[in-house]
Amino acid sequence: MTADDSFGRLDDDDYPAYTMGRAAEMLGTTQGFLRALGEARLITPLRSAGGHRRYSRYQLRIAARARELVDQGTPIEAACRIIILEDQLEEAQRINAEYRRAAESPDPPAAA
């Protein structure tokens, strides 16, 4: 990988750029909290060549939402389930909007 390739990934939300320690520091939480999110399968960090957990910005946003719910008194397992359901709802709404746009379109899609 060249330096240009590395710089190109700085804008990639899915690039695992953050170590566990840095991620926990950024979220104001513990490394144990991040491990618990992994055990609950809310986020699955990638592993470095040395086996260390690495987190992406997208995963940090999910972890921040989980922390928000836990800070409000929601058990971690319930917080993870809520976030998964929120994500599924958002995806379903996106798909429905696409179907509505296609149905309202004056030109029907071409048959394959």
C-alpha positions as a LaTeX table, in Angstrom:
\begin{tabular}{lrrr}
\hline
Residue & $x$ (\AA) & $y$ (\AA) & $z$ (\AA) \\
\hline
Met1 & 0.00 & 0.00 & 0.00 \\
Thr2 & 1.35 & 3.41 & $-0.92$ \\
Ala3 & 1.03 & 6.65 & 1.01 \\
Asp4 & $-1.55$ & 7.82 & $-1.54$ \\
Asp5 & $-3.69$ & 4.72 & $-0.83$ \\
Ser6 & $-3.54$ & 5.42 & 2.91 \\
Phe7 & $-4.56$ & 9.06 & 2.51 \\
Gly8 & $-7.47$ & 8.04 & 0.28 \\
Arg9 & $-8.88$ & 5.94 & 3.13 \\
Leu10 & $-9.04$ & 8.85 & 5.55 \\
Asp11 & $-12.53$ & 9.69 & 4.25 \\
Asp12 & $-13.68$ & 6.05 & 4.31 \\
Asp13 & $-16.22$ & 5.54 & 7.12 \\
Asp14 & $-15.58$ & 1.79 & 7.03 \\
Tyr15 & $-11.78$ & 1.92 & 7.27 \\
Pro16 & $-10.69$ & 0.48 & 10.66 \\
Ala17 & $-8.46$ & 3.36 & 11.67 \\
Tyr18 & $-8.90$ & 3.46 & 15.45 \\
Thr19 & $-7.35$ & 1.21 & 18.06 \\
Met20 & $-9.49$ & 0.01 & 20.94 \\
Gly21 & $-7.79$ & 2.40 & 23.35 \\
Arg22 & $-8.28$ & 5.39 & 21.07 \\
Ala23 & $-11.88$ & 4.42 & 20.31 \\
Ala24 & $-12.70$ & 4.11 & 24.03 \\
Glu25 & $-11.03$ & 7.45 & 24.70 \\
Met26 & $-12.98$ & 9.16 & 21.91 \\
Leu27 & $-16.27$ & 7.74 & 23.21 \\
Gly28 & $-15.49$ & 8.47 & 26.84 \\
Thr29 & $-16.02$ & 4.84 & 27.76 \\
Thr30 & $-13.99$ & 1.78 & 28.67 \\
Gln31 & $-12.41$ & $-0.85$ & 26.50 \\
Gly32 & $-14.62$ & $-3.36$ & 28.30 \\
Phe33 & $-17.68$ & $-1.55$ & 26.98 \\
Leu34 & $-16.39$ & $-1.92$ & 23.42 \\
Arg35 & $-15.68$ & $-5.61$ & 24.05 \\
Ala36 & $-19.25$ & $-6.02$ & 25.36 \\
Leu37 & $-20.62$ & $-4.49$ & 22.15 \\
Gly38 & $-18.57$ & $-7.00$ & 20.20 \\
Glu39 & $-19.83$ & $-9.88$ & 22.34 \\
Ala40 & $-23.40$ & $-8.68$ & 21.75 \\
Arg41 & $-22.55$ & $-8.66$ & 18.01 \\
Leu42 & $-23.54$ & $-5.04$ & 17.61 \\
Ile43 & $-20.17$ & $-4.22$ & 16.08 \\
Thr44 & $-17.42$ & $-6.53$ & 14.91 \\
Pro45 & $-14.07$ & $-4.78$ & 14.89 \\
Leu46 & $-11.52$ & $-5.81$ & 12.35 \\
Arg47 & $-8.24$ & $-7.19$ & 13.59 \\
Ser48 & $-4.79$ & $-5.87$ & 12.79 \\
Ala49 & $-2.03$ & $-8.23$ & 11.67 \\
Gly50 & $-1.08$ & $-8.49$ & 15.37 \\
Gly51 & $-4.64$ & $-9.40$ & 16.37 \\
His52 & $-5.57$ & $-6.02$ & 17.89 \\
Arg53 & $-9.11$ & $-4.69$ & 17.50 \\
Arg54 & $-9.51$ & $-1.79$ & 15.08 \\
Tyr55 & $-12.67$ & 0.31 & 14.72 \\
Ser56 & $-14.06$ & 2.40 & 11.89 \\
Arg57 & $-15.82$ & 5.74 & 12.20 \\
Tyr58 & $-19.09$ & 4.01 & 11.34 \\
Gln59 & $-18.59$ & 1.55 & 14.20 \\
Leu60 & $-17.75$ & 4.41 & 16.56 \\
Arg61 & $-21.05$ & 6.12 & 15.69 \\
Ile62 & $-22.91$ & 2.90 & 16.53 \\
Ala63 & $-20.96$ & 2.53 & 19.77 \\
Ala64 & $-21.74$ & 6.15 & 20.67 \\
Arg65 & $-25.46$ & 5.48 & 20.18 \\
Ala66 & $-25.18$ & 2.39 & 22.40 \\
Arg67 & $-23.41$ & 4.41 & 25.07 \\
Glu68 & $-26.14$ & 7.04 & 24.90 \\
Leu69 & $-28.81$ & 4.39 & 25.55 \\
Val70 & $-26.80$ & 2.72 & 28.33 \\
Asp71 & $-26.20$ & 6.09 & 29.98 \\
Gln72 & $-29.99$ & 6.55 & 30.02 \\
Gly73 & $-30.34$ & 3.30 & 31.96 \\
Thr74 & $-30.99$ & 0.81 & 29.15 \\
Pro75 & $-29.28$ & $-2.57$ & 29.70 \\
Ile76 & $-26.51$ & $-3.13$ & 27.15 \\
Glu77 & $-28.23$ & $-6.14$ & 25.54 \\
Ala78 & $-31.44$ & $-4.12$ & 25.08 \\
Ala79 & $-29.49$ & $-1.13$ & 23.76 \\
Cys80 & $-27.84$ & $-3.35$ & 21.15 \\
Arg81 & $-31.20$ & $-4.78$ & 20.09 \\
Ile82 & $-32.73$ & $-1.29$ & 19.84 \\
Ile83 & $-29.90$ & $-0.12$ & 17.60 \\
Ile84 & $-30.20$ & $-3.18$ & 15.37 \\
Leu85 & $-33.95$ & $-2.59$ & 15.04 \\
Glu86 & $-33.42$ & 1.11 & 14.32 \\
Asp87 & $-30.98$ & 0.16 & 11.56 \\
Gln88 & $-33.40$ & $-2.37$ & 10.07 \\
Leu89 & $-36.21$ & 0.20 & 10.15 \\
Glu90 & $-34.04$ & 2.79 & 8.42 \\
Glu91 & $-33.14$ & 0.28 & 5.68 \\
Ala92 & $-36.80$ & $-0.71$ & 5.20 \\
Gln93 & $-37.80$ & 2.95 & 4.92 \\
Arg94 & $-35.06$ & 3.53 & 2.35 \\
Ile95 & $-36.25$ & 0.57 & 0.27 \\
Asn96 & $-39.88$ & 1.73 & 0.52 \\
Ala97 & $-38.91$ & 5.20 & $-0.68$ \\
Glu98 & $-37.13$ & 3.65 & $-3.68$ \\
Tyr99 & $-40.23$ & 1.60 & $-4.52$ \\
Arg100 & $-42.44$ & 4.70 & $-4.21$ \\
Arg101 & $-40.15$ & 6.69 & $-6.51$ \\
Ala102 & $-40.16$ & 3.84 & $-9.04$ \\
Ala103 & $-43.96$ & 3.55 & $-8.88$ \\
Glu104 & $-44.41$ & 7.29 & $-9.36$ \\
Ser105 & $-41.95$ & 7.42 & $-12.24$ \\
Pro106 & $-43.63$ & 8.02 & $-15.64$ \\
Asp107 & $-41.22$ & 5.60 & $-17.33$ \\
Pro108 & $-41.48$ & 2.00 & $-16.12$ \\
Pro109 & $-38.15$ & 0.22 & $-15.66$ \\
Ala110 & $-36.92$ & $-1.67$ & $-18.71$ \\
Ala111 & $-37.47$ & $-5.44$ & $-18.69$ \\
Ala112 & $-34.30$ & $-7.47$ & $-18.42$ \\
\hline
\end{tabular}
